[in-house]
Amino acid sequence: MSEHKFTPGPWCAMPNESDKPYVRIRGTRLGGRFKVANVLKMPTREGEPENDAEETRANARLIAAAPELLAAAREAHAAASAYLDDHSHIAPEQCYATGPKTGNEYHDLARCPGCQADASFRALIKSIGAALAKATGSTP
């Protein structure tokens, strides 16, 4: 499978052009596809604040950052997965916080840092995996 099917980054949001009803997103890599996307400028309605232009520019910047965000998400997913593989917590049934009641009020009420970290990393890996699947059109 190919690394990606989209225009390679980096991308940039072009400066506002008064003669165009959109903000252009362009690839900057020589030899690559130049046009990436156009973000339509929102028409300002009478009586509304003119923050639509700011929102359009913010959307354009977010789209332009997509290749770098994708690369960072892939790195974070790999790092979190590797960390969890190398630092697995004891089996939950053996942990004082998630296992059987010990009779010790402190131990039975305390949250184990290992269990919390394990759960946090698993949730992080799942959410990054879902975002990567959405971005690449694959299944998580």
PyMOL commands that set and color helices and strands:
alter all, ss='L'
color gray80, all
select helices_A, chain A and resi 52-64+66-86+92-94+105-109+113-136
alter helices_A, ss='H'
color red, helices_A
select strands_A, chain A and resi 11-13+22-27+35-40
alter strands_A, ss='S'
color yellow, strands_A
deselect
rebuild
show_as cartoon
